Amino acid sequence: MSNTATPAKMLNVVLIGYGFAGKTFHAPLISATAGLNLYAIASSNAAKVHADLPGMRVIDDPQQAIAHPDIDLVVIASPNTTHAPLARQALEAGKHVVVDKPFTLDMQEARELIALAQEKGLLLSVFHNRRWDSDYLGVRQAIEQGRVGQVVQFESHIDRFRPQVRVRWREQNVPGSGLWFDIGPHLIDQTLQLFGLPESVQGNIATLRDHAEVNDWAHVVLNYPSHRVILHCSMLVAGGVARFSVHGTKGSLIKGRADRQESQLLAGVTPGSAGWGEDDEAMVLYSGEEQAQLPTPAGDQRQYYIQIAHALNGAQENPVPPEQALAVMAVLEAAVKASESGQSRRPALSDEEKSALRFPQVQ
């Protein structure tokens, strides 16, 4: 989907946090979006910000940034423990809010934020940017076109090779850390967009590296009436595993390499410039003894912020409504509880919450 028209009103944005997520994803994507003005960044390290963005306003106190009268939208890309309190402060201050994934530390915090946003009549959204990855868009397109027939097994991997434990909060024993809370939301959100909410969840979450303080490996199975979804992430995979494997009644589809927008952003490529999001690796479709190559469409994570800008101008709905992010949290938590208990768990959503999801499921 392409949606590039310029919104009617310019909106001032403050980005809270200039760590990996803020620096790599949010700042460049916001800056490349018509209708959004990256007005200021809240960070304790002004020199780091100015090295990338000379002249950018830097506010060292997040609360002052939230309270700034010129700000329309607060984007929270700070550590996971701060998501709920900062989002609450921003909503109370009358600001629209985008929260990086995971939404919050637990479902109760998420529910409270959803209720507050509804009470205030404000937009609350979660940055599930990988809905606009080339690999996911290609696999979704092939499934929708019936290339594999009825899906019976869907497998999604985001694996890395980082044998050494690094000194950063995501790998320390603090609330909201660990690989499952880092990568799980991406895997889950893409799956729910395809298939909706599973009936139950099985989980095996482990800590496998020497000296690791928190989980660095997860294998989760989502149970649907007529198919199974396998979600896997690890810090000890050097290669040889496909990003997506889809098996159905007509054949199998393999997408080997992951979307390259993150690597482009890390290399300083400007979102929307020549070659942005393009994926030259074809998907492979196996049907009996035959195989064919299917082109992979380009990805464009700018679409998240383009659609946020349009939503704030009343031109469309919130691209990632918080109810869908709550469903991601429900599966995230169910997997943890299943891993701890050794028994499958149902996502803990009420009937009312389920009815609000509106997932665009493939048939």
C-alpha positions as CSV (number, residue, x, y, z in Angstrom):
1,M,0.0,0.0,0.0
2,S,1.2,3.5,-0.8
3,N,0.0,6.5,1.0
4,T,2.2,9.6,0.4
5,A,-0.2,12.5,0.1
6,T,0.8,15.5,2.3
7,P,-1.5,16.0,5.4
8,A,-3.3,19.2,5.8
9,K,-1.6,20.4,9.0
10,M,2.0,20.3,10.1
11,L,2.4,18.5,13.5
12,N,5.2,19.1,15.9
13,V,6.7,16.0,17.4
14,V,8.9,15.4,20.4
15,L,10.9,12.2,20.5
16,I,11.7,10.9,24.0
17,G,14.8,8.8,24.0
18,Y,17.7,8.7,21.6
19,G,19.0,5.2,22.1
20,F,19.0,2.5,19.5
21,A,15.3,2.8,18.6
22,G,15.0,6.6,18.7
23,K,18.2,7.2,16.7
24,T,17.9,4.3,14.2
25,F,14.2,4.2,13.5
26,H,12.1,7.0,14.9
27,A,14.2,10.1,14.2
28,P,14.9,9.4,10.5
29,L,11.4,8.1,9.8
30,I,9.7,11.1,11.4
31,S,12.0,13.4,9.6
32,A,11.2,11.8,6.3
33,T,7.4,12.1,6.8
34,A,5.5,15.0,5.2
35,G,3.3,16.7,7.7
36,L,5.5,15.8,10.7
37,N,8.1,18.2,12.1
38,L,10.7,16.7,14.5
39,Y,10.5,19.7,16.8
40,A,12.7,18.4,19.7
41,I,14.4,15.3,21.2
42,A,14.3,14.6,24.9
43,S,17.7,13.1,25.8
44,S,20.4,13.4,28.5
45,N,23.1,13.3,25.8
46,A,22.8,16.4,23.7
47,A,26.2,15.8,22.1
48,K,25.0,12.5,20.7
49,V,21.9,14.1,19.2
50,H,23.8,17.0,17.8
51,A,26.4,14.8,16.2
52,D,23.6,13.4,14.0
53,L,21.2,16.4,13.9
54,P,23.0,19.7,14.3
55,G,20.7,22.4,15.6
56,M,18.1,20.1,16.9
57,R,16.4,21.2,20.1
58,V,17.4,18.9,23.0
59,I,15.4,18.9,26.2
60,D,17.1,16.9,29.0
61,D,13.9,16.4,31.1
62,P,11.1,14.2,29.5
63,Q,8.4,15.9,31.6
64,Q,9.4,19.3,30.3
65,A,9.4,17.9,26.7
66,I,5.9,16.5,27.2
67,A,4.6,19.8,28.7
68,H,6.0,22.0,25.9
69,P,3.0,24.0,24.5
70,D,4.1,23.6,20.9
71,I,4.1,19.8,20.9
72,D,1.3,17.9,19.2
73,L,2.6,14.3,19.3
74,V,4.9,12.6,21.9
75,V,6.9,9.6,20.6
76,I,8.2,7.4,23.4
77,A,11.3,5.4,22.5
78,S,12.9,5.2,26.0
79,P,13.4,2.0,28.0
80,N,10.4,-0.3,28.4
81,T,9.9,0.5,32.1
82,T,9.2,4.1,31.1
83,H,6.6,3.5,28.4
84,A,3.5,3.5,30.6
85,P,4.4,6.4,33.0
86,L,5.5,8.7,30.2
87,A,2.5,7.8,28.0
88,R,0.2,8.5,30.9
89,Q,1.9,11.9,31.5
90,A,1.6,12.8,27.8
91,L,-2.1,11.8,27.6
92,E,-2.9,13.8,30.8
93,A,-1.1,16.8,29.2
94,G,-3.5,16.5,26.2
95,K,-0.9,15.1,23.7
96,H,-1.3,12.4,21.1
97,V,1.1,9.5,21.8
98,V,3.1,6.9,19.9
99,V,4.8,4.2,22.0
100,D,7.6,2.0,20.8
101,K,7.0,-1.7,21.2
102,P,6.4,-3.5,23.6
103,F,3.4,-1.3,24.4
104,T,3.9,-1.6,28.2
105,L,5.3,-4.1,30.8
106,D,1.9,-5.7,31.4
107,M,-1.7,-5.8,30.2
108,Q,-3.1,-3.8,33.1
109,E,-0.8,-0.8,32.2
110,A,-1.9,-1.1,28.6
111,R,-5.6,-1.2,29.5
112,E,-5.3,1.9,31.7
113,L,-3.6,3.8,28.9
114,I,-6.3,2.8,26.4
115,A,-9.0,3.9,28.7
116,L,-7.2,7.2,29.3
117,A,-6.8,7.9,25.6
118,Q,-10.5,7.2,25.0
119,E,-11.4,9.5,27.9
120,K,-9.3,12.3,26.5
121,G,-10.2,11.7,22.9
122,L,-6.5,11.4,21.9
123,L,-4.6,9.2,19.5
124,L,-2.6,6.4,21.1
125,S,-0.7,4.1,18.9
126,V,2.2,1.5,19.1
127,F,5.1,1.5,16.7
128,H,4.6,-1.9,15.0
129,N,6.7,-0.8,12.1
130,R,7.4,-4.3,10.7
131,R,4.0,-4.5,9.2
132,W,5.7,-2.6,6.3
133,D,8.7,-4.9,5.9
134,S,9.4,-6.4,2.5
135,D,9.6,-10.0,3.7
136,Y,6.3,-9.8,5.5
137,L,4.5,-8.0,2.7
138,G,5.8,-10.5,0.2
139,V,4.7,-13.5,2.2
140,R,1.3,-11.9,3.0
141,Q,0.7,-11.2,-0.7
142,A,1.5,-14.8,-1.7
143,I,-0.8,-16.2,0.9
144,E,-3.6,-13.9,-0.1
145,Q,-3.1,-14.9,-3.7
146,G,-3.6,-18.6,-2.7
147,R,-0.1,-19.6,-3.8
148,V,0.3,-22.2,-1.0
149,G,-3.4,-23.0,-0.7
150,Q,-4.7,-23.4,2.8
151,V,-1.9,-22.6,5.3
152,V,-1.2,-25.5,7.7
153,Q,2.1,-24.3,9.1
154,F,3.6,-20.8,9.3
155,E,7.0,-20.3,10.7
156,S,8.6,-16.9,11.5
157,H,12.2,-16.4,12.6
158,I,14.2,-13.4,13.7
159,D,17.6,-14.8,14.7
160,R,20.9,-13.2,15.4
161,F,24.4,-14.2,16.3
162,R,25.5,-12.3,19.4
163,P,27.4,-14.9,21.5
164,Q,28.8,-12.2,23.8
165,V,26.4,-10.6,26.4
166,R,26.5,-6.9,26.0
167,V,26.2,-4.2,28.7
168,R,22.8,-2.7,27.9
169,W,19.5,-2.6,29.6
170,R,17.9,-5.0,27.1
171,E,20.3,-7.8,28.3
172,Q,20.2,-7.0,32.0
173,N,17.9,-8.4,34.6
174,V,15.4,-5.5,34.7
175,P,11.7,-5.3,34.0
176,G,10.8,-5.5,30.3
177,S,14.2,-6.8,29.2
178,G,15.1,-10.0,27.4
179,L,14.9,-11.2,23.8
180,W,11.2,-12.3,23.9
181,F,10.0,-8.8,24.9
182,D,12.3,-7.3,22.3
183,I,11.6,-9.5,19.3
184,G,8.4,-11.2,20.3
185,P,6.2,-8.2,19.6
186,H,7.3,-8.0,16.0
187,L,6.7,-11.8,15.4
188,I,3.3,-11.7,17.1
189,D,2.0,-8.5,15.5
190,Q,2.7,-9.8,12.0
191,T,1.0,-13.1,12.8
192,L,-2.1,-11.5,14.3
193,Q,-2.4,-9.3,11.2
194,L,-2.5,-12.5,9.1
195,F,-4.5,-14.9,11.2
196,G,-6.1,-13.1,14.1
197,L,-5.9,-14.2,17.7
198,P,-4.9,-17.9,18.4
199,E,-6.9,-20.2,20.5
200,S,-4.0,-21.0,22.7
201,V,-0.2,-20.5,23.1
202,Q,2.6,-22.8,24.0
203,G,6.0,-21.4,25.0
204,N,9.5,-22.4,25.7
205,I,11.7,-19.4,26.7
206,A,15.2,-19.9,27.8
207,T,18.6,-18.3,28.7
208,L,21.3,-20.2,26.8
209,R,24.4,-18.0,26.5
210,D,27.1,-18.0,29.1
211,H,26.7,-15.2,31.6
212,A,23.4,-14.1,30.2
213,E,21.1,-12.5,32.8
214,V,17.8,-12.8,30.8
215,N,16.2,-14.9,28.1
216,D,18.0,-15.0,24.8
217,W,16.1,-17.8,23.1
218,A,12.3,-18.3,22.6
219,H,10.3,-20.9,20.7
220,V,6.5,-20.2,20.8
221,V,3.7,-22.1,19.1
222,L,0.3,-20.4,18.4
223,N,-2.5,-22.9,18.0
224,Y,-5.3,-22.1,15.5
225,P,-8.2,-24.5,14.6
226,S,-6.7,-25.6,11.3
227,H,-3.0,-24.5,11.4
228,R,-0.1,-23.9,13.6
229,V,2.3,-20.9,13.8
230,I,5.9,-21.2,15.1
231,L,7.6,-18.1,16.3
232,H,11.3,-18.3,17.0
233,C,14.1,-16.0,18.1
234,S,17.6,-16.6,19.2
235,M,20.9,-14.9,19.9
236,L,22.9,-17.9,18.8
237,V,22.1,-18.4,15.2
238,A,24.9,-17.5,12.8
239,G,22.9,-18.3,9.6
240,G,21.1,-21.0,7.6
241,V,17.5,-20.3,8.8
242,A,14.8,-18.7,6.6
243,R,13.0,-15.6,7.8
244,F,9.6,-17.1,6.8
245,S,8.6,-20.6,5.9
246,V,4.9,-21.2,4.9
247,H,3.5,-24.7,4.2
248,G,0.1,-25.2,2.7
249,T,-2.2,-27.6,0.8
250,K,-0.8,-26.5,-2.5
251,G,2.9,-26.0,-1.7
252,S,5.5,-24.3,0.4
253,L,6.9,-20.7,0.3
254,I,10.3,-19.7,1.6
255,K,11.6,-16.2,2.2
256,G,15.2,-16.5,3.1
257,R,16.6,-13.0,3.8
258,A,15.0,-10.4,6.1
259,D,13.9,-7.0,5.1
260,R,16.9,-4.6,4.8
261,Q,15.4,-1.3,6.0
262,E,17.1,-1.6,9.4
263,S,20.5,-2.2,7.8
264,Q,19.8,0.8,5.5
265,L,19.0,3.0,8.4
266,L,22.1,1.9,10.3
267,A,24.1,2.8,7.1
268,G,22.6,6.3,7.1
269,V,20.3,5.8,4.1
270,T,17.5,8.4,4.0
271,P,14.0,6.8,4.1
272,G,12.4,7.3,0.7
273,S,15.6,7.8,-1.2
274,A,16.6,5.7,-4.2
275,G,16.6,2.0,-3.4
276,W,14.9,2.5,0.0
277,G,13.2,-0.8,1.1
278,E,13.9,-2.6,-2.1
279,D,14.4,-6.3,-1.8
280,D,16.2,-8.1,-4.6
281,E,15.8,-11.6,-3.1
282,A,12.9,-13.5,-4.6
283,M,10.7,-15.8,-2.5
284,V,10.8,-19.4,-3.6
285,L,7.5,-21.3,-4.1
286,Y,7.7,-25.1,-4.1
287,S,4.8,-27.1,-5.6
288,G,5.5,-30.8,-5.9
289,E,8.7,-31.2,-7.9
290,E,8.4,-27.7,-9.4
291,Q,9.7,-24.5,-8.0
292,A,9.2,-20.9,-9.0
293,Q,10.5,-17.5,-7.9
294,L,8.2,-14.8,-6.8
295,P,9.3,-11.2,-6.6
296,T,9.4,-9.5,-3.2
297,P,7.7,-6.1,-3.0
298,A,9.6,-3.2,-1.5
299,G,9.0,-2.4,2.1
300,D,8.5,1.1,3.5
301,Q,8.3,1.7,7.3
302,R,7.6,5.3,6.6
303,Q,4.0,4.2,6.0
304,Y,3.6,4.0,9.8
305,Y,4.3,7.7,10.4
306,I,2.6,8.8,7.1
307,Q,-0.6,7.1,8.3
308,I,-0.2,8.5,11.8
309,A,0.0,12.0,10.3
310,H,-3.1,11.3,8.2
311,A,-4.9,9.9,11.3
312,L,-4.1,13.0,13.3
313,N,-5.6,15.1,10.5
314,G,-8.8,13.0,10.4
315,A,-8.1,11.5,7.0
316,Q,-7.9,7.9,8.2
317,E,-8.0,5.6,11.2
318,N,-5.1,4.9,13.5
319,P,-2.8,2.5,11.6
320,V,-2.0,0.6,14.8
321,P,-4.9,1.0,17.3
322,P,-3.9,0.3,20.9
323,E,-6.4,-2.6,21.1
324,Q,-4.3,-4.5,18.6
325,A,-1.2,-3.8,20.6
326,L,-3.0,-5.1,23.7
327,A,-3.6,-8.3,21.8
328,V,0.1,-8.5,21.1
329,M,0.7,-8.1,24.9
330,A,-1.8,-10.9,25.6
331,V,0.1,-13.4,23.4
332,L,3.4,-12.1,24.7
333,E,2.3,-12.8,28.3
334,A,0.6,-16.1,27.5
335,A,3.9,-17.4,26.1
336,V,5.7,-16.4,29.2
337,K,3.1,-18.1,31.4
338,A,3.1,-21.2,29.2
339,S,6.9,-21.5,29.4
340,E,6.8,-21.1,33.2
341,S,4.0,-23.7,33.7
342,G,4.7,-26.1,30.9
343,Q,1.0,-25.9,29.8
344,S,-0.6,-24.0,27.0
345,R,-2.4,-20.7,27.8
346,R,-5.1,-18.7,26.2
347,P,-4.5,-15.0,25.5
348,A,-6.2,-13.2,28.4
349,L,-8.6,-10.9,26.5
350,S,-12.2,-10.2,27.3
351,D,-14.9,-10.7,24.6
352,E,-15.3,-7.0,24.4
353,E,-11.6,-6.6,23.8
354,K,-11.6,-9.3,21.1
355,S,-14.5,-7.6,19.3
356,A,-12.5,-4.4,19.1
357,L,-9.5,-5.9,17.3
358,R,-10.6,-5.7,13.7
359,F,-7.7,-7.7,12.4
360,P,-7.5,-7.8,8.5
361,Q,-7.2,-11.5,8.3
362,V,-6.2,-13.4,5.2
363,Q,-8.6,-16.1,4.0
